[in-house]
Structures are given as C-alpha cells and as structure tokens.
Amino acid sequence: MKRIALTLVAAVLALAACSKPAEKPAASNTLTFSIVSTEATQTQMQEWGPFLKDMEKATGLTVKPFFGSNYSALVEAMRFKQTDLGWFTNQSGLEAVRRAGGEVFARTTHPNGHDGYQGVIVVKKGSGITLDKLLACGQKYDFGMGDAKSTSGTLAPNTYLFGPRGIDPAKCFKTVRSASAEANLFAVGTGVLPAATDNTRSMDRLAVIDTPEAKKVMSSLDVIWTSPTIPEDPMIWRADLDPAVKKKVADFIFSYGVGDSDEAKRQRAVLERIQTGAFKHADNSHLLPVREMEATGEVVAAKAKNDPAALAAAQAKLDQVKKEQAAAPKN
C-alpha cells in the first residue's frame, strides 16, 4: 500500500508539473532587418551598414541584416519569424500582412520630396521599339518583368497596361524573364533584353551611381510607358513584436534625419544612400491603393474571360476597397 501511495503521489506531482504554464521566452536583444538583395551583399552592406549601425546605437539592440534574393523570400522569412521588420514593396508588403503576421508602421519618402513613383517600361535607345510594336506581341521580343511580388515591375503593368488589352505577357513575348529592377535596367542597357519593366525610383538610384558602367547604362535607356503614381514603399514589422521593441524602433525611425542639426544632416545623407528621405507614420491603410490595383486587375481578367461569377466577386472586392479608401483618414 505504501508503495502504491508513493506512486500516486509521484504521478500527481508529475501532472502538476506538466500543468504549470510555460515560462515566456526571454526577450531577444537582437533585431533582424530584412532587405531585398538587388546587388552583391558587400555592396548592400556598404549602403545599409551606416543606417543599421545607427539603429543599433539608438535602440540598444543588436541589429542584423537579412538579405533575401527576392521579396517572396522576405515574406517567408517574416512568416517563420526569421526576421522582425524590413522594407517591402507595396505588393510584397500586402503579402506580408496577409500571410506573415506583418503590420505597416511607416513608409518611405523620396529624397527629392516627390511623393510616389511610377512603373515604367524601358528599351535600349535607338532600338526603334515603340509601345505599339511591343504590344503587337507575336512572340517577337524577349521581355523582362519584376519579381512576382513587385508592385511596379509586375502588378502595375499587368493592371494598367496588359490586363485592359487582354494581353498575357507569357503568350505575347518570346520569353519573359523575372528579375530585380536593377538587373532589368542593366539587361536592357547592355542589350541583353530588348525591353523590360522597371520604376522611376530604380532609375533615380542608377542615375546617382558614379561608375562608368552605370552612366553608360543610364544614357542608353528610353522610357516608352509610364504607369499612374504608386505610393511609396511600406516599412513593416511583425505585429507580435514586443511592444517595448516596437517603441524603440519607432522612436528611432521617426526621429531619424529630422531637424536642422549637423547630426540630422548626416543622417539624411545616410538615408539618401538607401534612396529615401525621412520616414513617415503609416498603417495598413497605406496598402489600399495596391489592393485597388489588385482588384482592378481581377475585374479586367474576369471580363476578358466572360466569367460573370468571377466578375461579380472581383467587383465586390473592388467596391469594398473603395469603401475603405473613403473612410480612411487623409494624410
């Protein structure tokens, strides 16, 4: 009996131990910042290093970069909590919010004060390729587009150019290659591709790169199509990030490069290296324009397929976005 009693006591104690709430993991002192890798990592670190070091100093946290080869990689990294925050495009940012527990907390600005940018299609100067010739299709040209999650390189041309004309790029062109904006500029400028999508921000960035190759590429490009204005890019952090960490990050982000002091001027020079001005406050409503583009594209596709059910669903989605836009606070 004594042995049975001891066994029962041991079992009860074991159950009690199992029922204790798990202790919360210790707060991490490391912040992982995601950056799409458009160039060699060494080059990226030269541009981003000063900004990340300033973030470390201001927050007291160790800040590590996470370089993804494309925006899908950045979305997946946030989804699996390998990263904490980062700079996204509007479309990839929407994916991060939908699938990776992300939350818009800031947005970039253009260093020269322009608010927004445009998607473009570029061709090599003197090639004789016009927009009409390009849209004649016939699988005559190789064509470059952006990453699948690129707003300016994929969503904008599909929404505003190809979709309304019932054009499927995969059927229109001889081949379609997906690459970063910078890679597309160099591919067209060096004659590897006859035409490709890009954006005005990427072209602005190329224009200030002081190398013979960059200058040669920039001088060899012609723009044959420009999209409507696209909102500046969102900065996104994980919604479940420690509130104390969020506050440290927000305090740094929204004060960085602000003011007339020598330090603020130095910080603005750092921001110019990563092609932004001072950051502005934002929330998920920042993504409403890209949701409108997405829904508009679905309406166009449904009309092209003569699919009443799909059209009704797409139109309802578009109407909902417009309703949210009307209710959203104006900046």
Secondary structure, 3 states (H helix, E strand, C coil): CHHHHHHHHHHHHHHHHHHCCCCCCCCCCEEEEEEECCCCHHHHHHHHHHHHHHHHHHHCCEEEEEEECCHHHHHHHHHCCCCCEEECCHHHHHHHHHHCCEEEEEECCCCCCCCCEEEEEEEECCCCCCHHHHHCCCCCCEEEECCCCCHHHHHHHHHHHHHHHCCCHHHHCCEEEECCHHHHHHHHHCCCCCEEEEEHHHHHHHHCCCCHHHHHHHHCEEEEEEEEEECCCEEEEECCCCHHHHHHHHHHHHHCCCCCCHHHHHHHHHHHHCCCCCCEECCHHHHHHHHHHHHHHHHHHHHHHCCHHHHHHHHHHHHHHHHHHHHCCCC
